[in-house]
Amino acid sequence: MIEFIRRYQSRPRILFASTFVWLTMLGGRFLAPFLENDIGLSATEIGVCLACQQIILTVASSFAGKAADARETSLSNNNFRHQRYVGRVQIMLLGVVVATTAFLCHGACRGIELLQHSLLWHAFLQSIQGLGVAMVFPVLDGLTIDYLQQEVHSDRQDYGRERLHGPLWWALANFALSMFLDKNGFRVCYPLSIIAAVFVMISAFIFLSNYTHRQQLQQHQPTHQEGGGGGEQEEANFVQINCSFGDATEETESSSDGEYSENHEHGQIVVDTEDVPAPDQLSSPITSAEVLSLMDLLKLLLTPTSCGAAFLVCVVCISSGQVVVDNLVFLFFEALGSKWISMGVTVVIKIAFEVPIFYTGPHLLKRFGTSVVLLLGCVCYLVRVVAYTWLPQGHMIYPLLLEPLHGVTYGSTQLAMVDFVAQVMPRGYEATGQGLVYLFKDGGSVLGILFGGLADNSSHGPHLMFTMSAGIVSAGILVLMLAQLQAFRMRYYNMIQTVDA
């Protein structure tokens, strides 16, 4: 049990858990109802505020990722070799402070008549909150990819198994928040946001402390042993690298006699010590000889061989649809006559189907590839929003039955998006790459939330909003499928040409 807790604390999963709780207390899925009930904004005004937030997220994500990578490199070049991730965590915590402060300002202006009902003021605060969030999640995604590849020597596709701890705590936090809202109203979000921000800071300190402790243990690990019984005897020198995830453990050992053997049953590989770097070398970042600009990295994302442009178009389309569901669907549920506790239950159901997607992510990505996984999420979204247009008034059982599709959509798109970037980004640019793909994701979200708010406030209401979203996501599915079909046709043609030659 103690080993499980220590392993949990020294992995990025503890950061995912705390940041998702923090994001919940900043409104989370209840942000639109918060702006409607506590601030008094209309659906169109809510759409404007959230669009401003998404615009800042779109612009700032790539720059925040680049700043985090630059800070990490700067510290690694100044005798911080054994304290990895300090630079990225610093940027994350700065984002937490900025976003929390902006959220608290909504309540601070309550006694100021000029600001209390000012759309411009609340749109500004949501923009600052978006800036803070942009400094958190792309950076955390990049940190996780780097951790998996360099620290535990795991596949980057295991990202989903780290991230699933975020949705688990997100579900618990949303359910708890929904009970608070039914009893105390939305003003309870202000003190809870401060507590959650402190929770993130504590978890970051625990993560860095446990990581540093583990590195120190690896440093002082003995490289030889003395045999007894009449003199000094040369023993095998071992350098162990524990790559544990869940129940799976992989151990690498190096032996001075130059032998090489594999034991798949016990997960051991024995190699020569000269070929295995020291533990401090394993943890030190590898800096690129060439400094790549954001434009250079963007060109890597748009590589024709991976159908990069079509993939990103589909990301824009599904993001524009998802943001409508993530931010405005609770207004729709409220119109159906739902209570806040029922909305909290929808989040729990969503997470119950999202967690298996994240856990089986490595198998899904290896078997089907990023494009098929993304298409799976798009199709589930399409079925869900089309069904929303037929929901009768006062029957919350139907949204509960449709909520599992939301979990599949979110898990699939997040897995595909992160793995797509990780395939092409060079070492040292993990957070920057994740920030770039958030540029497209949040760009789609800007369009979705802006037009979704306008459609929801029209005479046709949610019916028009969901119909528009379904049409946009269908267009994204079509673009990606045509690109995949063209890529398959070209591969088949090249294969035929090779056989004929």
SVG drawing of the C-alpha trace seen along z (x, -y; Angstrom):
<svg xmlns="http://www.w3.org/2000/svg" viewBox="-42 -52 84 71">
<polyline fill="none" stroke="black" stroke-width="0.4" points="0.0,0.0 2.8,-2.4 4.6,-1.6 1.4,-2.2 1.0,-5.7 4.7,-6.5 4.4,-5.5 1.2,-7.5 2.8,-10.6 5.9,-10.5 4.0,-10.3 2.1,-12.9 -1.2,-11.3 -1.2,-13.3 -1.0,-16.5 -3.9,-15.5 -6.0,-14.6 -5.4,-18.0 -5.8,-20.2 -9.1,-18.6 -10.5,-19.2 -9.2,-22.8 -10.8,-23.3 -14.1,-21.9 -14.2,-24.5 -13.6,-27.3 -17.0,-26.4 -16.1,-23.4 -19.2,-22.0 -21.3,-24.4 -19.5,-27.5 -22.4,-28.6 -25.0,-28.2 -22.7,-30.1 -22.5,-33.0 -26.3,-32.9 -27.4,-32.5 -24.7,-34.2 -23.7,-37.0 -27.0,-37.4 -25.8,-37.0 -28.0,-35.9 -27.1,-32.9 -25.7,-35.2 -23.5,-37.1 -22.4,-33.8 -21.3,-32.7 -19.3,-35.9 -17.6,-35.5 -16.7,-31.9 -15.6,-32.8 -13.2,-35.4 -11.8,-32.7 -11.3,-30.3 -9.7,-32.9 -7.0,-33.5 -6.7,-29.8 -6.1,-29.4 -3.4,-32.1 -1.7,-31.5 -1.5,-27.6 1.4,-27.3 3.3,-30.2 2.7,-28.8 4.1,-25.4 7.1,-27.0 7.7,-29.1 7.5,-26.0 10.0,-24.1 12.3,-27.1 12.2,-27.4 12.8,-23.7 15.9,-23.9 17.2,-27.0 17.0,-25.2 18.6,-22.1 21.6,-24.1 22.0,-25.7 22.8,-22.7 19.2,-21.5 20.0,-18.2 18.4,-16.1 15.4,-18.3 13.5,-17.7 10.1,-19.3 10.7,-22.2 10.5,-24.7 7.3,-23.2 5.7,-22.9 6.5,-26.6 4.6,-27.7 1.7,-25.4 1.4,-27.0 1.6,-30.5 -1.3,-29.6 -3.3,-28.3 -2.7,-31.5 -3.7,-33.7 -6.9,-31.7 -8.0,-31.5 -7.5,-35.2 -9.6,-36.1 -12.4,-33.8 -12.5,-35.4 -12.8,-38.8 -16.3,-37.8 -17.4,-37.9 -15.1,-40.8 -17.0,-43.2 -20.3,-42.4 -20.5,-45.7 -19.4,-47.8 -22.5,-48.6 -20.5,-49.7 -18.7,-46.3 -21.3,-43.8 -23.4,-43.6 -20.8,-44.7 -20.4,-42.2 -17.0,-43.8 -15.7,-43.2 -16.8,-39.6 -15.5,-38.8 -12.1,-40.3 -12.1,-38.1 -12.9,-35.0 -10.1,-35.9 -7.6,-36.1 -8.9,-32.8 -8.3,-31.3 -4.7,-32.6 -4.2,-30.8 -5.8,-27.5 -3.6,-27.7 -0.5,-27.7 -1.7,-24.5 -3.1,-21.7 -0.8,-21.8 2.2,-22.0 0.9,-19.1 0.3,-17.0 3.9,-17.7 5.4,-16.9 3.5,-13.6 4.8,-12.6 8.3,-13.5 8.0,-11.6 6.7,-8.4 9.5,-8.3 12.5,-9.4 11.8,-8.4 9.9,-5.1 10.8,-4.3 7.2,-3.5 5.3,-4.0 3.9,-7.5 0.6,-5.8 0.4,-5.1 -0.5,-8.7 -4.2,-7.8 -3.5,-5.7 -1.9,-8.6 -4.6,-11.0 -7.5,-8.8 -6.8,-9.9 -7.9,-13.4 -11.4,-12.4 -11.9,-10.2 -11.3,-13.1 -13.3,-15.4 -16.3,-13.1 -16.0,-13.1 -15.5,-16.9 -18.4,-17.7 -20.8,-15.4 -19.7,-17.0 -20.0,-20.5 -23.5,-19.7 -24.6,-18.9 -23.1,-22.1 -24.9,-24.1 -28.3,-22.6 -27.8,-23.7 -25.7,-26.9 -25.9,-28.3 -23.0,-29.3 -21.3,-31.5 -19.8,-28.4 -17.5,-28.2 -15.4,-31.1 -13.9,-29.6 -13.8,-26.1 -11.6,-27.6 -9.1,-28.8 -8.9,-25.5 -8.5,-23.7 -5.7,-26.0 -3.8,-25.2 -4.5,-21.5 -2.7,-21.8 0.3,-23.5 0.6,-20.8 0.4,-18.1 3.0,-19.8 5.4,-19.9 4.7,-16.3 5.4,-15.3 8.7,-17.1 9.8,-15.9 9.1,-12.3 10.7,-12.5 13.9,-14.1 14.0,-11.4 13.8,-8.7 16.6,-10.2 18.8,-10.5 18.2,-6.8 19.2,-5.9 22.4,-8.1 23.6,-6.3 22.7,-2.8 25.9,-0.6 27.5,0.5 29.5,3.4 29.4,5.8 32.2,7.5 32.0,11.3 32.9,13.1 34.9,16.2 38.6,15.5 39.1,12.4 37.5,9.8 35.4,11.2 34.1,9.4 30.3,9.5 28.0,8.4 27.4,4.7 23.8,3.7 22.1,0.6 18.4,1.0 15.7,-1.0 12.3,-0.3 9.6,-0.9 6.4,-0.1 2.9,-0.8 0.0,0.8 0.8,4.4 3.5,4.5 7.1,4.1 10.1,3.9 13.6,4.2 16.8,3.5 20.1,4.9 23.6,4.5 26.3,7.0 30.0,6.5 30.7,9.8 29.2,8.6 26.5,11.2 23.1,10.5 20.0,12.5 16.3,11.9 13.8,13.4 10.3,12.4 8.6,14.2 10.4,12.1 10.8,9.0 14.6,8.9 17.2,7.8 20.9,8.2 23.3,6.0 26.8,4.7 27.3,1.8 29.2,-0.3 26.0,-0.6 23.8,-1.7 23.9,-5.4 24.2,-6.4 20.9,-7.3 21.7,-11.0 22.2,-10.8 18.8,-9.1 17.1,-11.9 18.9,-14.9 17.1,-16.4 18.5,-16.1 18.5,-19.5 18.3,-19.9 21.3,-21.4 18.9,-23.3 16.4,-25.7 13.1,-25.1 10.5,-27.9 6.8,-27.5 6.5,-27.6 9.0,-24.8 7.0,-22.7 3.7,-23.6 5.1,-22.3 5.9,-19.0 2.3,-18.7 1.1,-19.3 3.2,-16.5 1.3,-15.0 2.3,-11.4 0.3,-11.5 -2.7,-13.3 -1.8,-16.0 -3.9,-18.8 -7.0,-16.7 -6.5,-15.4 -6.3,-19.0 -9.4,-20.0 -11.3,-17.2 -9.9,-18.3 -11.2,-21.8 -14.7,-20.5 -15.1,-18.1 -13.8,-20.7 -16.4,-23.2 -19.0,-20.6 -17.6,-19.4 -17.4,-22.9 -21.1,-23.4 -21.8,-20.2 -19.2,-21.0 -20.3,-24.6 -23.9,-25.0 -25.6,-21.7 -26.3,-22.3 -28.4,-25.3 -30.3,-22.9 -30.7,-20.4 -31.9,-23.3 -34.6,-24.1 -35.6,-20.4 -36.3,-20.8 -33.2,-19.1 -31.7,-19.8 -28.0,-20.4 -27.5,-17.0 -28.9,-15.3 -26.3,-17.2 -23.6,-16.0 -24.8,-12.5 -24.4,-13.0 -20.7,-13.8 -20.2,-10.6 -21.8,-8.5 -19.6,-10.2 -16.4,-9.5 -17.5,-5.8 -17.2,-5.4 -14.3,-7.7 -11.9,-5.9 -12.0,-2.6 -11.1,-4.5 -8.1,-6.1 -7.0,-2.8 -7.3,-0.8 -5.8,-3.8 -2.5,-2.1 -4.2,0.9 -6.7,-1.3 -4.0,-3.5 -1.7,-0.6 -4.4,1.4 -6.4,-1.3 -4.2,-4.4 -4.9,-8.0 -7.3,-8.8 -9.7,-5.9 -9.7,-6.6 -10.6,-10.3 -13.3,-9.2 -14.8,-7.0 -15.1,-10.0 -16.7,-12.1 -19.3,-9.4 -20.3,-9.1 -20.7,-12.8 -22.8,-12.9 -25.2,-10.2 -25.5,-12.1 -26.4,-15.6 -28.8,-14.3 -30.6,-12.5 -30.7,-15.7 -32.9,-17.4 -35.6,-14.8 -35.6,-14.9 -39.0,-15.6 -39.5,-18.2 -39.1,-17.0 -37.5,-13.6 -33.9,-13.7 -33.6,-9.9 -32.9,-10.3 -29.8,-12.5 -28.5,-10.1 -28.8,-7.3 -26.9,-9.3 -24.1,-10.5 -21.9,-7.4 -21.3,-8.6 -19.8,-11.8 -17.2,-9.8 -16.2,-7.9 -16.0,-11.1 -13.9,-13.0 -11.5,-10.1 -11.0,-9.2 -10.4,-12.7 -8.0,-13.5 -6.0,-10.3 -5.8,-10.7 -4.8,-14.4 -2.0,-13.9 -0.6,-10.8 -0.7,-12.5 1.5,-15.3 3.8,-13.0 4.6,-11.1 6.2,-14.0 7.6,-16.3 11.3,-16.2 12.7,-15.7 12.5,-18.9 9.4,-20.3 6.7,-18.1 4.9,-21.0 5.3,-23.3 3.8,-20.6 0.8,-20.0 0.3,-23.8 0.2,-23.9 -2.4,-21.3 -4.4,-23.2 -4.2,-26.1 -6.5,-24.1 -8.6,-22.6 -9.3,-25.9 -9.7,-27.6 -12.6,-25.3 -13.9,-25.9 -14.0,-29.6 -16.3,-29.2 -18.4,-26.6 -19.1,-28.6 -19.7,-31.8 -22.2,-30.5 -23.6,-28.0 -24.5,-30.8 -26.1,-32.8 -28.1,-29.8 -29.2,-28.9 -30.5,-32.4 -32.5,-32.3 -36.1,-31.5 -35.2,-27.8 -33.0,-27.5 -31.0,-24.3 -32.5,-22.5 -30.7,-24.8 -27.5,-24.7 -27.3,-20.9 -28.2,-20.7 -25.4,-23.1 -22.9,-21.2 -23.9,-17.9 -23.4,-19.4 -19.9,-20.8 -18.7,-17.5 -20.0,-15.6 -17.9,-17.8 -14.8,-17.0 -15.5,-13.3 -15.8,-13.5 -12.6,-15.4 -10.6,-13.0 -12.1,-9.9 -11.3,-11.2 -7.7,-12.0 -7.3,-8.5 -8.8,-7.0 -6.4,-8.9 -3.5,-7.9 -4.5,-4.2 -4.9,-4.5 -1.4,-6.0 0.1,-3.3 -1.6,-0.6 -0.4,-2.2 3.2,-2.4 3.0,1.2 1.9,2.3 4.7,0.2 7.2,1.9 6.0,5.4 6.1,4.6 9.6,3.3"/>
</svg>
